Amino acid sequence: MKPARSNSGVSHRSCDRCGSPVLRQREGLPWVVVVDDVRHTPGQAAELTTPNRLAWCLRESKWTGARLVEVHTAFHNRECPRPHLVEHTCPPGTPLSAKPEGTLW
């Protein structure tokens, strides 16, 4: 499959705080979703979720690019063939500021 177009809702980035590779989606949602750039099966993603850490289904299309769709366990197919990702959380001990104080850029 071709990589997502630049105008799709999902973009590859690094976390501003810890530098981990993440995917970010802003379009189509009233909030920004940031997930770890690690693909899981639906079962693996379900084990990693908590009430404050949701799982997302990555839907990729050559026509519309990539987009994240929230996984609702009551409605989502347990045998879904698409990759699943989990919301990003920085490792313990990561500084709260995005950049050290006093940096210019």
Sequence and secondary structure as in RCSB ss.txt:
>XXXX:A:sequence
MKPARSNSGVSHRSCDRCGSPVLRQREGLPWVVVVDDVRHTPGQAAELTTPNRLAWCLRESKWTGARLVEVHTAF
HNRECPRPHLVEHTCPPGTPLSAKPEGTLW
>XXXX:A:secstr
     TTSSEEEEE TTT  EEEEE TTSSS EEEES  B HHHHHHH BTTB EEEEEEETTTEEEEEE  TTT
S TT  S EEEB    TT  SSSS TT   
